[in-house]
Amino acid sequence: MPILRFMETASPQSAPQVLATFTDWMVVNKPAGWHSVQQEGSEGLSVEAWLRANEPRAAALEEAGLCHRLDLWTSGCLAVALTPEAHERLRHAFSQAGSGVRKIYLALAGKGLSNDGRFRLHFESRYKRSAKVSVGESGSAWSAGRCIWHVQRRGPGAHDLVQVELIGPGRRHQIRAGLAHLGHALASDALYGGATLPELGGPALHAWKLCIDDIEVVAPPPPAFS
């Protein structure tokens, strides 16, 4: 069966935008600087709160139907369930390797990556609420994370535009920490030593494409990526 593609054109974004809606789930475009879920004791903007105010079918579900999360400064595709059954099905799919879910990102990475490559590294937090993830060449099976990349465009400055696909469910900070470990930290990723770009408030990472079975949804990247 051919892949069904859903894409919006790029536009200024101050709130989440619905990219595609299906029978019992949808995909929204999360802006950079928004939390995925509401933070306890925080008044920061969150997609969860936005969904509770704007999507009645998701409002009664756990985390307003969110099936996975993106970091605060990561923009792009977020899957949202609209029924309890879809919430359980999709959350299970996002947590399992070989489930038909593919997550493809765009990153502004420090220059010098080979045109194509891959890594398999191990990601562990030093303690439960550690801000930074430690990366190693070896470790337990549960800590392993894999990515493949392709350099889409060599930049004139300190960064290249890189397409990165997570293989499997993904580990916390996998792309950010993994590329930094290889010596190519993301632009404006202060936590992992990335060089600052004034137009970015945080790490230059965008959840560009979300593929679930025969459906592909594309979120237009923010202006800094072009």
C-alpha positions as CSV (number, residue, x, y, z in Angstrom):
1,M,0.0,0.0,0.0
2,P,1.4,3.4,-0.9
3,I,2.3,5.8,2.0
4,L,-0.3,8.5,2.6
5,R,1.4,11.8,3.2
6,F,0.1,14.8,5.1
7,M,2.0,18.1,5.0
8,E,1.4,21.7,5.9
9,T,3.2,24.7,4.5
10,A,5.5,26.6,6.8
11,S,4.0,29.5,8.7
12,P,4.8,31.5,11.9
13,Q,3.8,29.3,14.8
14,S,2.8,30.6,18.3
15,A,0.6,27.6,19.3
16,P,0.2,24.0,18.3
17,Q,-1.2,23.3,14.9
18,V,-3.2,20.2,13.8
19,L,-1.3,18.6,10.9
20,A,-3.6,15.6,10.2
21,T,-6.7,14.0,11.8
22,F,-7.8,10.4,11.5
23,T,-10.7,8.4,12.9
24,D,-9.3,8.0,16.4
25,W,-5.9,9.9,16.5
26,M,-4.3,13.0,15.1
27,V,-0.9,14.6,14.8
28,V,-0.1,18.1,16.0
29,N,2.9,20.4,15.3
30,K,4.4,21.3,18.7
31,P,6.2,24.7,18.8
32,A,9.7,25.0,20.3
33,G,9.5,26.3,23.9
34,W,6.3,24.4,24.7
35,H,6.3,21.4,27.1
36,S,4.7,18.2,25.8
37,V,2.9,17.6,29.2
38,Q,2.0,20.0,31.9
39,Q,4.8,20.4,34.4
40,E,3.8,20.1,38.0
41,G,3.9,23.5,39.7
42,S,4.8,25.2,36.4
43,E,2.8,27.8,34.5
44,G,4.8,27.2,31.2
45,L,2.9,26.5,28.0
46,S,2.1,22.8,27.3
47,V,0.6,20.9,24.5
48,E,-1.4,18.9,27.1
49,A,-3.1,22.0,28.4
50,W,-3.8,23.2,24.8
51,L,-5.4,19.9,23.9
52,R,-7.6,20.0,27.0
53,A,-8.8,23.4,26.0
54,N,-9.2,22.7,22.3
55,E,-9.9,19.0,21.7
56,P,-12.8,17.6,23.7
57,R,-12.1,14.0,22.6
58,A,-8.6,14.1,24.0
59,A,-9.4,16.1,27.1
60,A,-10.6,13.2,29.3
61,L,-7.6,10.9,28.4
62,E,-4.4,10.6,30.4
63,E,-2.0,13.4,29.4
64,A,-4.8,14.6,27.0
65,G,-4.1,11.7,24.7
66,L,-0.4,12.3,24.0
67,C,1.2,9.1,22.9
68,H,4.9,10.2,23.3
69,R,6.8,13.3,24.2
70,L,9.2,15.8,22.8
71,D,11.8,17.9,24.7
72,L,10.9,21.5,25.6
73,W,12.8,23.0,22.6
74,T,12.1,20.2,20.1
75,S,9.4,21.2,17.7
76,G,7.4,19.1,15.3
77,C,5.2,16.0,15.1
78,L,3.3,14.7,18.2
79,A,0.8,11.9,17.9
80,V,-2.4,12.4,20.0
81,A,-5.0,9.6,20.6
82,L,-8.7,10.5,20.6
83,T,-10.1,7.4,22.2
84,P,-8.8,5.2,25.1
85,E,-8.3,2.3,22.7
86,A,-6.2,4.4,20.4
87,H,-4.2,5.7,23.3
88,E,-3.3,2.3,24.5
89,R,-2.5,1.0,21.0
90,L,-0.3,3.9,20.0
91,R,1.6,4.2,23.3
92,H,2.4,0.5,23.0
93,A,3.6,1.0,19.4
94,F,5.9,3.9,20.3
95,S,7.5,1.8,23.0
96,Q,8.2,-1.2,20.9
97,A,10.8,-1.9,18.2
98,G,9.5,-3.1,14.9
99,S,6.0,-1.7,15.5
100,G,5.6,0.3,12.3
101,V,6.4,3.7,13.9
102,R,9.3,5.7,12.4
103,K,10.5,9.1,13.8
104,I,12.6,11.2,11.5
105,Y,14.2,14.5,12.7
106,L,16.0,17.5,11.3
107,A,19.0,18.8,13.3
108,L,21.5,21.6,13.0
109,A,24.6,19.7,14.0
110,G,28.2,20.8,14.4
111,K,30.0,20.6,11.0
112,G,32.0,17.6,9.9
113,L,29.7,14.6,10.0
114,S,30.1,12.1,7.1
115,N,27.4,12.4,4.5
116,D,25.8,9.2,5.8
117,G,26.3,7.2,9.0
118,R,24.9,5.5,12.0
119,F,25.6,5.0,15.7
120,R,24.7,2.5,18.4
121,L,25.5,4.0,21.8
122,H,24.3,3.6,25.4
123,F,22.5,6.4,27.3
124,E,22.1,6.5,31.0
125,S,21.2,9.2,33.5
126,R,23.5,9.6,36.5
127,Y,20.6,10.0,38.8
128,K,16.8,10.1,38.4
129,R,16.3,13.8,37.7
130,S,19.7,14.4,36.0
131,A,19.5,17.1,33.4
132,K,22.3,15.5,31.3
133,V,22.5,12.0,29.9
134,S,25.8,10.1,30.0
135,V,26.9,8.3,26.8
136,G,29.1,5.3,26.4
137,E,30.2,2.8,23.9
138,S,29.0,-0.2,25.9
139,G,26.3,-0.9,28.5
140,S,23.1,-2.9,29.2
141,A,20.7,-3.8,26.4
142,W,17.9,-1.5,27.8
143,S,20.3,1.6,27.6
144,A,21.2,1.1,23.9
145,G,20.0,3.6,21.3
146,R,20.5,3.6,17.5
147,C,20.3,6.3,14.9
148,I,21.1,6.7,11.2
149,W,21.8,10.1,9.6
150,H,22.1,11.8,6.3
151,V,23.5,15.3,5.8
152,Q,21.0,17.2,3.8
153,R,22.9,20.4,3.4
154,R,26.3,21.7,4.3
155,G,25.9,25.1,6.0
156,P,28.0,28.1,5.4
157,G,28.6,28.6,9.1
158,A,29.3,26.2,12.0
159,H,26.4,23.8,11.4
160,D,25.1,21.4,8.8
161,L,21.4,20.4,8.3
162,V,21.2,16.7,9.1
163,Q,18.3,14.2,8.8
164,V,18.4,11.8,11.7
165,E,16.1,8.7,12.2
166,L,15.7,7.0,15.5
167,I,15.8,3.2,15.2
168,G,13.5,1.7,17.8
169,P,11.7,3.4,20.7
170,G,14.5,5.9,21.4
171,R,16.3,6.9,24.6
172,R,16.2,10.2,26.4
173,H,18.3,12.9,24.6
174,Q,19.4,10.2,22.2
175,I,20.0,12.5,19.2
176,R,21.4,15.4,21.2
177,A,23.7,13.4,23.4
178,G,24.7,11.0,20.7
179,L,25.8,13.6,18.2
180,A,27.6,15.5,20.9
181,H,29.4,12.3,21.9
182,L,30.6,12.1,18.3
183,G,31.8,15.7,18.4
184,H,28.9,17.4,16.6
185,A,26.7,18.9,19.2
186,L,23.5,20.6,18.1
187,A,23.3,24.4,17.6
188,S,22.3,26.2,20.9
189,D,22.4,23.0,22.9
190,A,24.2,24.5,25.9
191,L,23.8,21.3,28.0
192,Y,26.0,19.3,25.5
193,G,28.4,22.1,24.4
194,G,26.7,23.3,21.2
195,A,27.6,26.7,19.7
196,T,24.9,29.3,20.2
197,L,22.7,30.5,17.4
198,P,21.0,33.8,18.5
199,E,17.7,32.9,16.7
200,L,17.2,29.7,18.7
201,G,16.1,29.4,22.3
202,G,17.4,25.9,22.7
203,P,18.7,22.8,20.9
204,A,18.1,22.9,17.1
205,L,16.0,19.7,16.8
206,H,12.8,19.3,14.9
207,A,10.5,16.2,14.7
208,W,10.1,16.4,10.9
209,K,8.3,13.2,9.9
210,L,6.2,10.8,11.8
211,C,5.3,7.5,10.0
212,I,2.8,5.1,11.4
213,D,2.1,2.1,9.2
214,D,1.1,3.5,5.8
215,I,0.7,7.1,7.0
216,E,3.4,9.8,6.9
217,V,2.8,13.2,8.5
218,V,5.3,16.0,7.9
219,A,5.8,19.1,10.0
220,P,7.3,22.1,8.3
221,P,10.6,23.0,10.0
222,P,11.0,26.4,11.8
223,P,12.7,29.2,9.8
224,A,16.1,28.7,11.5
225,F,16.4,25.3,9.7
226,S,16.1,26.9,6.3
